[in-house]
Amino acid sequence: MAGITLITGGCRSGKSRHAQELAEQAGRKRLFIATAPVLDAEMRERVERHRKMRQGREWKTMEEQIDLPGCLRRAPAFDVLLCDCLTLWVNNLLFDAEKSGTLITEDRITKLSREVCDAARNIPGRVFFVTNEVGLGIVPENKLSRLYRDLVGRCNQEIAAAADSVVLMVSGIPIQVKG
């Protein structure tokens, strides 16, 4: 059964770097699950920068933008699994719902987040999730942005509740919140 760690914090707080460091200390056979859609040149550069951070360090990569629970269930056996990031996964779910003319609710994101946790618990190695803390800023001015903030907040609460440990990154400094 896996130990689950959630690493959260603001944008550019050092979440991904810290998660990778912890994951590399936790095991040698490593899987990275990427949730980021590459829609423009700037995002392509970000993804490439993250790939270079893992290059030559025995990482395998799977990409999954929507079916994260299924991806976790299909993942081959690894000592360590790092998913970066839940925030983009929620974004992808919201975008996919909007595209199909439906709405994703907090109840739906709760169910999906619990499925992620259940799937992660069945992985034999350590599991690390990266996410942004989006609830510390001002209330967004439009309905879609507020919905996104609420969905990410709900997802983060569900994963944090199930996690064995939670780390909050502040200006590159990890603060142990749980575990």
C-alpha positions as CSV (number, residue, x, y, z in Angstrom):
1,M,0.0,0.0,0.0
2,A,1.3,3.4,-1.0
3,G,2.2,6.3,1.2
4,I,0.7,9.5,-0.2
5,T,2.2,13.0,0.0
6,L,0.6,16.2,-1.2
7,I,2.8,19.1,-1.9
8,T,1.0,22.4,-2.3
9,G,1.8,26.1,-2.4
10,G,1.6,29.2,-4.5
11,C,2.8,29.6,-8.1
12,R,6.6,29.4,-8.4
13,S,6.9,28.3,-4.7
14,G,9.2,25.4,-5.5
15,K,6.5,22.7,-5.4
16,S,7.7,20.6,-8.4
17,R,11.4,20.9,-7.5
18,H,10.7,19.8,-3.9
19,A,8.4,16.9,-5.0
20,Q,11.0,15.7,-7.4
21,E,13.7,15.8,-4.7
22,L,11.5,13.8,-2.3
23,A,10.5,11.3,-5.0
24,E,14.1,10.7,-6.0
25,Q,15.0,10.0,-2.3
26,A,12.1,7.6,-2.0
27,G,13.0,5.1,-4.7
28,R,15.0,4.4,-7.9
29,K,12.2,3.1,-10.2
30,R,10.3,6.3,-10.9
31,L,7.1,7.3,-12.8
32,F,6.1,10.9,-13.6
33,I,2.5,11.5,-14.5
34,A,2.1,14.8,-16.4
35,T,-1.3,16.4,-16.6
36,A,-0.4,19.6,-18.5
37,P,-1.8,20.1,-22.0
38,V,0.7,21.8,-24.2
39,L,-1.4,24.5,-25.9
40,D,1.2,27.2,-26.7
41,A,4.9,27.9,-26.9
42,E,5.2,29.2,-23.4
43,M,3.7,26.0,-22.0
44,R,5.9,23.9,-24.3
45,E,8.9,25.7,-22.7
46,R,7.7,25.0,-19.2
47,V,7.1,21.3,-20.0
48,E,10.6,21.1,-21.5
49,R,12.2,22.7,-18.5
50,H,10.5,20.1,-16.2
51,R,11.6,17.3,-18.5
52,K,15.2,18.5,-18.3
53,M,15.0,18.4,-14.5
54,R,14.2,14.7,-14.7
55,Q,16.6,13.9,-17.6
56,G,19.1,11.2,-16.8
57,R,17.5,10.4,-13.4
58,E,15.7,7.2,-14.3
59,W,12.2,8.7,-14.7
60,K,9.6,7.2,-17.0
61,T,6.7,9.5,-18.1
62,M,3.0,9.0,-18.7
63,E,0.7,11.8,-19.8
64,E,-2.9,12.0,-18.7
65,Q,-5.0,15.1,-18.8
66,I,-8.5,13.7,-17.9
67,D,-8.7,10.1,-16.5
68,L,-6.2,10.4,-13.6
69,P,-7.8,7.6,-11.6
70,G,-7.6,5.3,-14.6
71,C,-4.0,6.3,-15.3
72,L,-3.1,5.5,-11.7
73,R,-4.8,2.1,-12.0
74,R,-3.0,1.4,-15.3
75,A,0.4,2.6,-14.1
76,P,3.0,-0.2,-14.1
77,A,4.8,-1.0,-10.8
78,F,7.2,1.7,-9.6
79,D,9.0,2.5,-6.4
80,V,7.8,6.1,-6.7
81,L,5.1,7.9,-8.6
82,L,4.9,11.7,-9.0
83,C,1.8,13.4,-10.4
84,D,2.3,17.0,-11.4
85,C,-0.2,18.6,-11.1
86,L,-3.7,18.3,-9.7
87,T,-4.5,21.9,-10.5
88,L,-4.0,21.3,-14.2
89,W,-6.0,18.1,-14.0
90,V,-9.0,20.1,-12.5
91,N,-8.5,22.7,-15.2
92,N,-8.6,20.0,-17.9
93,L,-11.8,18.5,-16.3
94,L,-13.5,21.9,-16.2
95,F,-12.5,22.7,-19.8
96,D,-13.6,19.2,-21.0
97,A,-17.0,19.7,-19.3
98,E,-17.4,23.2,-20.7
99,K,-16.5,21.9,-24.2
100,S,-19.3,19.2,-24.0
101,G,-21.8,21.7,-22.6
102,T,-21.9,20.2,-19.1
103,L,-20.8,21.5,-15.8
104,I,-18.5,19.9,-13.3
105,T,-19.7,20.3,-9.7
106,E,-17.9,20.1,-6.4
107,D,-19.7,16.8,-5.8
108,R,-18.2,15.4,-9.0
109,I,-14.7,16.7,-8.2
110,T,-15.1,15.2,-4.7
111,K,-16.0,11.8,-6.2
112,L,-13.1,12.0,-8.8
113,S,-10.6,13.1,-6.1
114,R,-11.6,10.2,-3.9
115,E,-11.1,7.8,-6.9
116,V,-7.6,9.3,-7.3
117,C,-6.9,8.6,-3.7
118,D,-8.3,5.0,-3.9
119,A,-6.2,4.3,-7.0
120,A,-3.1,5.8,-5.3
121,R,-3.6,3.7,-2.2
122,N,-3.3,0.6,-4.4
123,I,0.1,1.5,-5.8
124,P,2.9,-0.4,-4.0
125,G,5.3,2.6,-3.9
126,R,5.3,6.1,-2.6
127,V,2.9,8.6,-4.4
128,F,3.5,12.3,-4.6
129,F,0.9,14.8,-5.8
130,V,1.7,18.4,-6.6
131,T,-1.0,21.1,-6.5
132,N,-1.4,24.9,-6.3
133,E,-3.0,26.5,-3.3
134,V,-5.5,28.8,-5.0
135,G,-7.5,29.9,-2.0
136,L,-5.2,32.5,-0.4
137,G,-5.9,35.3,-2.9
138,I,-8.8,37.5,-3.6
139,V,-12.2,36.2,-4.7
140,P,-12.2,36.0,-8.5
141,E,-14.5,38.5,-10.3
142,N,-16.2,36.0,-12.6
143,K,-18.3,32.9,-12.1
144,L,-16.0,30.5,-14.1
145,S,-12.9,31.6,-12.1
146,R,-14.7,31.2,-8.8
147,L,-15.9,27.7,-9.9
148,Y,-12.3,26.8,-10.8
149,R,-11.0,28.0,-7.5
150,D,-13.7,26.1,-5.6
151,L,-13.1,22.9,-7.6
152,V,-9.3,23.0,-7.0
153,G,-10.0,23.8,-3.3
154,R,-12.3,20.8,-3.0
155,C,-9.8,18.5,-4.8
156,N,-7.0,19.7,-2.5
157,Q,-9.1,19.1,0.6
158,E,-9.9,15.5,-0.5
159,I,-6.4,14.6,-1.4
160,A,-5.0,16.2,1.8
161,A,-7.5,14.4,3.9
162,A,-6.4,11.0,2.4
163,A,-2.6,11.9,2.3
164,D,-0.2,10.6,4.9
165,S,1.7,13.8,4.7
166,V,1.1,17.3,3.4
167,V,3.8,19.9,2.7
168,L,3.2,23.6,2.1
169,M,5.9,25.3,0.0
170,V,6.5,29.0,0.8
171,S,9.2,30.8,-1.2
172,G,11.1,27.5,-1.8
173,I,10.9,26.5,1.9
174,P,8.9,23.3,2.8
175,I,6.6,23.5,5.8
176,Q,5.3,20.2,7.1
177,V,1.5,20.6,7.6
178,K,0.6,16.9,8.1
179,G,2.4,13.7,8.9
